[in-house]
């Protein structure tokens, strides 16, 4: 058995110039079908298990990348270096501080036959912006969209959006059929533009979702003719299915490694894919976590640094969201590395009685229980962990149903992280609370656009969020472990998409033999 461990790669822009390519897009268009690929063409069905299914396939909902990138495509993509924005459904662009003009491919059709055009893109962006989903906040600066013609549209911003093109490479705005959006069928039946279209007749509800190769895909042919997604939640059962050949790929956990590493037909790759942290949602007036000193006390008590020592899946426990080398990183942030400081901060808060529920999923329950053990050492604090099924956790943990939570923060640009979690109108800020200090700092950073001073201004926003107001803490960088059956599939590598879990390079994979 061979195991590949990817480095903690900073596949993120180091400067504003890397975040935004103004004017025409760099790089060539993706090759059309027929120009490459195996001579025999796509064959076989790739069987993949990510442990469950999305509760909704609608654009802008919390769809993990391993699901989303089967039926859907994005307007732009990241290059092999992990940060250069390159063409995909959009072929060229020109951006100013107030607008972005996109040129679209003219040879794309949705799986249901609906034309892909400027109107379709407009509908998708407006749908994500207006539906109150996880990614609405990042699109709140979109003021209006003008359809120029079938292949051109202009997005008008109410404020500068220097990272908009980078955001479009992520799962914020997967492009779905406007017809499926209009009749709401997209919630249960995804309709995109990828090589594989959802096949309801070959699917089994709650067990398997089947996707079949389309006849008229615009791009390069993939290696597999079909993809089937499975929902085997039990890791031991998933390992058994992998080794027997019932499935080809699965995500897995540390406790399965002895079995997988001893198997002759199993291979593994580990790569940094998840960064999560505590967010205090109920922080408005009268909220459980209104008091900043209380938030600081719990941040100290959670002791993410200590947790790193007991969980081998944790690659790092930084004191901020953006790691060294990323745009948005602030080396002056202190954070909450010393758990012995918790008592003093709690005393400064008045030693209040605190009762709260922490939602957890099977994959992060251990981490939350560790955090809670530390928090509950403070007299009068009673935080409990409530385990939810994975689909329920993904839809509820940051919805406002719970006063605090820990979950994946996939944003790769500081504006997007701020706009998603901390801005007054952010979807994941159910309290609707934003301090005057934070708002003013963010407005200054946004106004700086792509200038050299933007880096320092965004670094200050990050300092206020973490050191001044303790809105987020307990940061960890965690690995994704992917296992595959080497007798059935080849070509598995770390995906180029930054900070995306449950994902493989689907299109590069080929059947063995």
PLY file of the C-alpha trace (Angstrom):
ply
format ascii 1.0
element vertex 513
property float x
property float y
property float z
element edge 512
property int vertex1
property int vertex2
end_header
0.00 0.00 0.00
1.22 3.50 -0.83
0.30 6.57 1.19
0.78 10.10 -0.10
0.89 13.00 2.34
0.40 16.41 0.79
2.16 19.36 2.33
0.32 22.16 4.10
0.35 24.03 0.83
-0.57 27.69 0.78
-2.56 27.44 -2.42
-3.84 30.96 -1.91
-2.98 34.37 -3.34
-0.16 36.11 -1.49
-1.06 39.56 -2.77
-4.07 41.37 -4.11
-2.60 40.89 -7.58
-2.99 37.17 -7.15
-6.56 37.52 -5.99
-7.68 39.54 -8.95
-6.73 39.41 -12.60
-8.12 42.62 -14.08
-8.71 42.82 -17.80
-8.66 39.71 -19.95
-8.31 36.36 -18.22
-4.96 34.64 -18.19
-4.51 31.16 -19.58
-6.14 29.34 -22.43
-9.69 28.08 -22.65
-10.22 24.48 -21.59
-9.80 22.15 -24.55
-13.02 21.09 -26.29
-14.08 17.45 -26.33
-12.14 15.18 -28.62
-8.77 16.92 -28.34
-7.44 14.68 -25.58
-8.30 11.77 -23.36
-7.85 8.05 -23.73
-8.43 6.76 -27.28
-11.15 4.42 -26.08
-13.04 7.27 -24.44
-14.74 7.30 -21.05
-15.75 3.96 -19.55
-16.93 2.42 -16.34
-18.63 3.96 -13.32
-16.73 5.65 -10.51
-18.31 4.76 -7.16
-17.59 7.31 -4.45
-18.67 7.50 -0.81
-18.72 10.76 1.15
-20.93 9.47 3.95
-24.26 11.13 3.19
-26.08 13.45 0.79
-26.78 17.18 0.68
-30.11 18.26 2.07
-30.40 20.63 -0.87
-28.65 20.82 -4.25
-29.74 24.41 -4.82
-26.94 26.90 -5.59
-25.71 28.71 -2.50
-26.64 25.96 -0.08
-24.15 24.09 2.08
-23.12 21.43 -0.44
-19.76 19.87 0.27
-17.33 20.01 -2.66
-17.20 16.27 -3.30
-20.90 16.36 -4.13
-21.13 19.76 -5.78
-18.34 19.26 -8.30
-19.94 16.19 -9.87
-22.94 17.89 -11.58
-21.93 21.55 -11.32
-19.27 23.82 -12.76
-18.15 27.33 -11.86
-17.55 30.46 -13.90
-13.84 30.53 -13.10
-11.37 28.01 -11.73
-8.03 27.94 -9.95
-4.96 26.97 -11.92
-2.51 24.24 -11.04
-0.59 26.67 -8.82
-3.64 26.88 -6.58
-4.22 30.64 -6.81
-4.22 31.90 -10.40
-7.77 32.54 -11.58
-8.36 30.89 -14.95
-11.29 30.65 -17.40
-13.97 28.01 -17.20
-17.57 28.82 -18.08
-16.42 32.43 -18.29
-13.63 32.91 -20.85
-12.63 36.54 -20.29
-13.32 39.35 -17.86
-12.64 42.99 -17.21
-13.01 44.43 -13.71
-13.06 47.94 -12.31
-13.71 48.93 -8.67
-17.41 49.25 -9.47
-18.19 46.45 -11.93
-17.14 43.18 -13.51
-17.86 42.32 -17.15
-17.81 38.63 -18.03
-17.57 36.95 -21.42
-19.13 33.48 -21.43
-18.66 30.33 -23.47
-21.12 30.03 -26.35
-21.07 26.22 -26.64
-22.53 25.14 -23.28
-25.94 23.62 -22.55
-27.42 22.59 -19.22
-28.24 18.93 -18.67
-31.96 19.64 -19.15
-31.37 21.34 -22.51
-31.67 24.89 -21.17
-29.15 27.23 -22.86
-26.23 28.50 -20.81
-26.11 32.24 -21.35
-25.80 35.59 -19.60
-29.38 35.47 -18.35
-28.72 32.08 -16.73
-25.67 33.44 -14.91
-27.63 36.49 -13.76
-30.37 34.24 -12.34
-27.83 32.09 -10.47
-25.96 34.99 -8.89
-29.17 36.75 -7.85
-30.58 33.48 -6.49
-27.56 32.88 -4.26
-27.46 36.52 -3.16
-31.15 36.66 -2.25
-31.95 33.21 -0.83
-30.39 33.73 2.61
-28.04 30.77 2.30
-24.54 30.29 3.63
-22.94 32.18 0.74
-25.38 35.09 0.47
-23.16 37.40 2.48
-20.26 37.16 0.05
-22.61 38.35 -2.73
-24.27 41.14 -0.77
-22.15 43.71 -2.63
-23.77 42.79 -5.96
-26.07 45.73 -6.63
-27.40 44.81 -10.07
-26.59 42.72 -13.13
-26.94 43.90 -16.72
-27.35 41.31 -19.48
-25.54 42.80 -22.46
-26.15 39.93 -24.88
-26.15 36.12 -24.86
-22.48 35.84 -23.88
-21.80 39.07 -21.98
-23.04 40.46 -18.68
-21.93 43.22 -16.34
-22.09 42.78 -12.57
-22.41 46.12 -10.77
-21.10 46.39 -7.21
-22.34 48.62 -4.43
-18.82 48.53 -3.01
-15.46 47.32 -4.34
-15.23 43.53 -4.61
-11.57 42.81 -5.33
-11.82 39.08 -4.60
-14.99 38.39 -6.55
-13.31 36.37 -9.31
-11.52 34.21 -6.76
-14.80 33.66 -4.92
-16.38 32.46 -8.18
-13.88 29.57 -8.30
-15.33 28.17 -5.09
-18.66 26.58 -4.26
-20.36 29.92 -3.61
-21.99 30.09 -7.06
-22.24 26.74 -8.84
-24.10 27.34 -12.07
-27.43 25.51 -12.23
-30.18 25.42 -14.82
-32.46 28.47 -14.42
-35.41 26.24 -15.33
-34.61 23.91 -12.41
-34.19 26.91 -10.12
-37.53 28.35 -11.24
-39.54 25.19 -10.52
-37.50 24.36 -7.38
-36.65 20.89 -8.68
-32.96 21.79 -8.26
-33.33 21.19 -4.51
-33.50 17.42 -5.03
-32.28 16.99 -8.61
-29.14 18.97 -9.54
-28.96 20.24 -13.12
-25.62 21.68 -14.14
-23.21 21.77 -17.07
-20.59 19.16 -16.07
-19.75 15.95 -17.97
-22.17 14.00 -15.75
-25.91 14.57 -15.51
-28.05 13.35 -12.62
-29.88 10.12 -13.51
-32.88 9.79 -11.22
-33.95 6.46 -12.70
-30.63 4.84 -11.72
-30.59 6.39 -8.24
-31.86 4.95 -4.97
-33.15 7.54 -2.52
-30.99 7.75 0.59
-28.52 5.18 -0.76
-27.11 6.16 -4.14
-27.17 9.10 -6.55
-26.20 8.23 -10.11
-24.73 10.58 -12.71
-24.28 9.59 -16.36
-22.03 11.02 -19.07
-23.80 13.55 -21.27
-23.69 13.35 -25.04
-22.82 16.97 -25.70
-20.43 18.08 -22.97
-18.50 21.13 -24.14
-15.15 20.26 -22.59
-12.56 17.54 -22.35
-13.84 14.00 -21.82
-13.36 12.52 -18.34
-11.98 9.04 -17.74
-15.18 7.61 -16.27
-18.49 7.40 -18.09
-20.49 7.66 -14.89
-20.26 8.60 -11.23
-22.28 7.13 -8.38
-22.32 8.85 -4.99
-23.02 6.70 -1.93
-24.05 7.61 1.61
-22.28 5.04 3.81
-21.99 6.93 7.09
-20.22 4.21 9.07
-16.46 4.34 8.43
-15.93 0.64 9.12
-18.63 -0.29 6.63
-17.17 2.12 4.07
-13.72 0.55 4.49
-15.15 -2.93 3.94
-17.00 -1.74 0.83
-13.82 -0.17 -0.53
-11.65 -3.24 -0.02
-14.27 -5.55 -1.53
-14.59 -3.37 -4.64
-18.17 -2.28 -3.97
-16.97 1.33 -4.00
-13.81 2.87 -5.46
-13.17 5.91 -3.24
-14.15 7.00 0.26
-13.16 9.57 2.82
-12.00 7.98 6.03
-10.78 8.58 9.57
-7.70 7.69 11.60
-9.26 4.64 13.22
-9.53 2.99 9.79
-5.88 3.46 8.87
-4.54 0.18 10.31
-6.99 -1.79 8.17
-6.39 0.28 5.05
-2.61 0.38 5.42
-2.44 -3.40 5.72
-4.56 -3.97 2.60
-2.73 -4.64 -0.66
-5.37 -2.95 -2.82
-5.85 0.28 -0.82
-4.02 3.57 -1.26
-4.35 6.81 0.69
-3.75 10.51 0.29
-3.82 13.08 3.06
-4.07 16.80 2.35
-5.01 19.99 4.25
-8.65 20.62 3.41
-10.53 21.88 6.44
-10.07 24.85 8.68
-12.63 25.36 11.35
-13.12 27.51 14.40
-15.56 28.53 17.08
-18.05 31.24 16.12
-20.27 32.88 18.74
-23.63 33.39 17.04
-25.76 34.62 19.97
-23.70 37.73 20.60
-26.32 40.46 20.17
-27.90 42.53 22.95
-29.14 40.17 25.66
-27.49 37.20 23.97
-25.70 34.42 25.81
-22.36 35.63 24.46
-22.95 39.38 24.34
-20.05 40.05 26.74
-16.66 40.19 24.99
-14.78 39.13 28.14
-16.95 36.01 28.36
-16.13 35.19 24.76
-12.43 35.67 25.47
-12.66 33.43 28.55
-14.22 30.62 26.54
-11.67 31.09 23.75
-8.84 30.62 26.22
-10.57 27.68 27.89
-11.23 25.84 24.60
-7.45 25.43 24.15
-7.18 24.52 20.46
-3.41 24.24 20.88
-3.92 21.47 23.43
-6.38 19.71 21.16
-3.82 19.55 18.37
-1.65 17.37 20.60
-4.29 14.65 20.85
-5.73 14.59 17.32
-3.37 13.47 14.57
-5.77 14.83 11.93
-5.04 18.38 13.13
-2.09 19.71 11.16
-1.92 23.07 12.91
-3.70 25.19 15.52
-3.02 28.78 14.40
-4.46 31.76 16.21
-6.24 33.09 13.13
-8.11 31.98 10.03
-5.53 32.96 7.41
-2.26 31.12 7.82
1.22 32.46 7.22
1.63 33.47 3.59
-2.05 34.02 2.89
-3.57 37.38 2.08
-5.33 38.41 5.29
-2.80 36.92 7.68
-1.79 39.31 10.47
1.42 38.35 12.29
0.51 40.69 15.15
-2.58 38.71 16.13
-2.08 37.14 19.57
-5.22 35.04 19.86
-5.87 32.73 22.81
-2.97 30.29 23.12
-2.75 30.15 26.93
-5.63 28.37 28.65
-4.44 29.63 32.03
-5.72 33.08 31.04
-9.33 31.85 31.00
-10.04 32.43 34.70
-8.97 36.09 34.63
-11.07 36.83 31.55
-14.04 35.04 33.11
-13.68 37.12 36.26
-13.58 40.29 34.13
-16.89 39.19 32.62
-18.40 38.99 36.12
-18.27 35.18 36.38
-21.75 34.75 34.89
-23.79 31.55 34.81
-23.73 30.26 31.23
-25.84 27.52 29.66
-25.50 26.69 25.98
-25.65 23.83 23.50
-22.86 23.08 21.04
-24.09 21.19 17.91
-21.72 18.45 16.72
-21.46 15.87 13.97
-19.72 12.50 14.24
-16.68 13.92 12.48
-16.09 16.79 14.94
-17.67 15.51 18.15
-14.31 14.69 19.74
-13.03 18.20 19.09
-16.12 19.85 20.55
-16.10 17.64 23.62
-12.50 18.66 24.23
-13.41 22.35 23.89
-16.40 21.92 26.20
-14.37 20.12 28.85
-12.15 23.18 29.05
-15.04 25.65 29.04
-16.89 23.81 31.78
-13.91 24.14 34.11
-15.09 27.72 34.63
-17.50 27.82 37.59
-21.06 28.36 36.42
-20.42 27.43 32.79
-22.44 24.51 31.46
-22.00 23.91 27.75
-23.31 20.63 26.39
-22.55 18.86 23.11
-25.52 17.71 21.03
-24.67 15.24 18.27
-26.62 15.61 15.03
-26.73 13.53 11.88
-24.33 14.90 9.27
-26.97 16.42 6.93
-28.74 18.11 9.85
-25.48 19.42 11.25
-24.42 20.90 7.91
-27.70 22.75 7.56
-28.19 23.84 11.19
-24.87 24.48 12.94
-24.54 28.07 11.69
-28.23 28.83 11.12
-28.88 30.62 14.42
-30.56 27.65 16.08
-27.55 27.32 18.37
-25.71 30.08 20.27
-22.25 28.91 19.16
-20.77 26.43 16.77
-17.67 24.94 15.21
-17.62 24.20 11.52
-15.72 24.54 8.29
-14.77 28.07 7.23
-13.72 27.56 3.57
-13.32 31.22 2.60
-9.96 31.96 0.97
-10.11 35.76 0.97
-10.56 38.09 3.96
-13.49 40.00 2.47
-15.40 36.76 1.94
-14.67 35.52 5.48
-15.79 38.82 6.98
-18.88 39.09 4.75
-19.95 35.50 5.49
-19.62 35.48 9.29
-19.24 38.92 10.84
-20.81 41.65 8.74
-24.11 42.99 10.02
-26.05 41.42 7.15
-24.04 38.20 6.93
-26.12 35.03 6.72
-23.97 33.40 9.39
-24.41 36.34 11.75
-27.97 35.65 12.94
-27.64 38.24 15.71
-27.26 40.97 13.09
-24.70 42.60 15.38
-21.56 44.35 14.14
-19.58 46.85 16.17
-18.93 50.34 14.83
-15.20 49.63 15.06
-15.39 46.49 12.94
-17.72 48.06 10.39
-15.49 51.10 9.94
-12.36 48.95 9.56
-14.05 46.70 6.99
-15.37 49.68 5.03
-11.86 51.13 4.86
-10.44 47.79 3.67
-13.15 47.39 1.03
-12.61 50.95 -0.19
-8.90 50.23 -0.63
-9.80 47.74 -3.36
-6.65 46.37 -5.00
-4.22 48.98 -3.70
-1.12 48.06 -1.71
-2.65 49.35 1.51
-5.50 46.82 1.33
-3.35 44.07 2.87
-2.71 46.09 6.02
-6.32 47.21 6.29
-7.66 43.67 6.01
-5.08 42.52 8.55
-6.55 45.09 10.95
-10.05 43.75 10.31
-8.79 40.28 11.23
-7.20 41.63 14.43
-10.47 43.25 15.52
-12.46 40.08 14.84
-10.07 37.89 16.82
-8.11 39.89 19.40
-10.42 42.80 20.10
-13.87 41.21 19.93
-13.25 37.45 20.18
-15.90 36.72 17.57
-13.97 33.65 16.42
-11.27 31.48 18.00
-10.24 27.85 18.44
-8.77 27.68 14.93
-7.58 24.33 13.59
-6.26 23.21 10.23
-7.33 19.63 9.60
-6.51 17.05 7.00
-8.75 15.14 4.66
-7.94 11.46 4.26
-9.05 9.87 1.00
-8.75 6.13 0.40
-9.16 4.40 -2.94
-9.08 0.91 -4.37
-5.96 0.72 -6.53
-7.37 -2.27 -8.39
-10.26 -0.23 -9.77
-9.22 3.43 -10.11
-6.02 5.32 -10.94
-4.86 8.92 -11.03
-6.06 10.10 -7.61
-4.31 13.29 -6.52
-4.89 16.24 -4.21
-7.44 18.58 -5.84
-6.22 22.01 -6.93
-9.23 23.67 -5.30
-8.07 25.31 -2.06
-9.55 24.27 1.29
-12.17 21.91 -0.14
-12.86 18.66 1.67
-14.38 15.38 0.47
-12.98 15.98 -2.98
-10.84 14.25 -5.57
-9.73 15.26 -9.03
-12.75 13.55 -10.62
-11.98 14.35 -14.24
-8.42 13.01 -14.15
-9.40 9.61 -12.76
-9.40 6.54 -14.98
-10.56 2.96 -14.58
-7.78 0.42 -14.03
-7.56 -1.96 -16.97
0 1
1 2
2 3
3 4
4 5
5 6
6 7
7 8
8 9
9 10
10 11
11 12
12 13
13 14
14 15
15 16
16 17
17 18
18 19
19 20
20 21
21 22
22 23
23 24
24 25
25 26
26 27
27 28
28 29
29 30
30 31
31 32
32 33
33 34
34 35
35 36
36 37
37 38
38 39
39 40
40 41
41 42
42 43
43 44
44 45
45 46
46 47
47 48
48 49
49 50
50 51
51 52
52 53
53 54
54 55
55 56
56 57
57 58
58 59
59 60
60 61
61 62
62 63
63 64
64 65
65 66
66 67
67 68
68 69
69 70
70 71
71 72
72 73
73 74
74 75
75 76
76 77
77 78
78 79
79 80
80 81
81 82
82 83
83 84
84 85
85 86
86 87
87 88
88 89
89 90
90 91
91 92
92 93
93 94
94 95
95 96
96 97
97 98
98 99
99 100
100 101
101 102
102 103
103 104
104 105
105 106
106 107
107 108
108 109
109 110
110 111
111 112
112 113
113 114
114 115
115 116
116 117
117 118
118 119
119 120
120 121
121 122
122 123
123 124
124 125
125 126
126 127
127 128
128 129
129 130
130 131
131 132
132 133
133 134
134 135
135 136
136 137
137 138
138 139
139 140
140 141
141 142
142 143
143 144
144 145
145 146
146 147
147 148
148 149
149 150
150 151
151 152
152 153
153 154
154 155
155 156
156 157
157 158
158 159
159 160
160 161
161 162
162 163
163 164
164 165
165 166
166 167
167 168
168 169
169 170
170 171
171 172
172 173
173 174
174 175
175 176
176 177
177 178
178 179
179 180
180 181
181 182
182 183
183 184
184 185
185 186
186 187
187 188
188 189
189 190
190 191
191 192
192 193
193 194
194 195
195 196
196 197
197 198
198 199
199 200
200 201
201 202
202 203
203 204
204 205
205 206
206 207
207 208
208 209
209 210
210 211
211 212
212 213
213 214
214 215
215 216
216 217
217 218
218 219
219 220
220 221
221 222
222 223
223 224
224 225
225 226
226 227
227 228
228 229
229 230
230 231
231 232
232 233
233 234
234 235
235 236
236 237
237 238
238 239
239 240
240 241
241 242
242 243
243 244
244 245
245 246
246 247
247 248
248 249
249 250
250 251
251 252
252 253
253 254
254 255
255 256
256 257
257 258
258 259
259 260
260 261
261 262
262 263
263 264
264 265
265 266
266 267
267 268
268 269
269 270
270 271
271 272
272 273
273 274
274 275
275 276
276 277
277 278
278 279
279 280
280 281
281 282
282 283
283 284
284 285
285 286
286 287
287 288
288 289
289 290
290 291
291 292
292 293
293 294
294 295
295 296
296 297
297 298
298 299
299 300
300 301
301 302
302 303
303 304
304 305
305 306
306 307
307 308
308 309
309 310
310 311
311 312
312 313
313 314
314 315
315 316
316 317
317 318
318 319
319 320
320 321
321 322
322 323
323 324
324 325
325 326
326 327
327 328
328 329
329 330
330 331
331 332
332 333
333 334
334 335
335 336
336 337
337 338
338 339
339 340
340 341
341 342
342 343
343 344
344 345
345 346
346 347
347 348
348 349
349 350
350 351
351 352
352 353
353 354
354 355
355 356
356 357
357 358
358 359
359 360
360 361
361 362
362 363
363 364
364 365
365 366
366 367
367 368
368 369
369 370
370 371
371 372
372 373
373 374
374 375
375 376
376 377
377 378
378 379
379 380
380 381
381 382
382 383
383 384
384 385
385 386
386 387
387 388
388 389
389 390
390 391
391 392
392 393
393 394
394 395
395 396
396 397
397 398
398 399
399 400
400 401
401 402
402 403
403 404
404 405
405 406
406 407
407 408
408 409
409 410
410 411
411 412
412 413
413 414
414 415
415 416
416 417
417 418
418 419
419 420
420 421
421 422
422 423
423 424
424 425
425 426
426 427
427 428
428 429
429 430
430 431
431 432
432 433
433 434
434 435
435 436
436 437
437 438
438 439
439 440
440 441
441 442
442 443
443 444
444 445
445 446
446 447
447 448
448 449
449 450
450 451
451 452
452 453
453 454
454 455
455 456
456 457
457 458
458 459
459 460
460 461
461 462
462 463
463 464
464 465
465 466
466 467
467 468
468 469
469 470
470 471
471 472
472 473
473 474
474 475
475 476
476 477
477 478
478 479
479 480
480 481
481 482
482 483
483 484
484 485
485 486
486 487
487 488
488 489
489 490
490 491
491 492
492 493
493 494
494 495
495 496
496 497
497 498
498 499
499 500
500 501
501 502
502 503
503 504
504 505
505 506
506 507
507 508
508 509
509 510
510 511
511 512
